[in-house]
């Protein structure tokens, strides 16, 4: 299911949402937009999205763990 932001981007801009996601992610880059037309396949794009999702999930878990540890330290005082 697409979020409101994904729908808005697809309605207002010419490239698919997935390309914007890869190109604007901290692990991706805008240089990939040009390369998507000549160098990468749709399968490559979905592989990149899967890697970005895994990265984001691990980053979220690490952030939540750090927040929980910080809260525990605050409660010990």
Secondary structure, DSSP 8 states (H G I E B T S, - for coil): ---HHHHHHHHHSSS-HHHHHHHHSTTS-THHHHHHHHT--HHHHHHHHHHHHHHHHHHHHHHHHHHHHHHHHHHH-
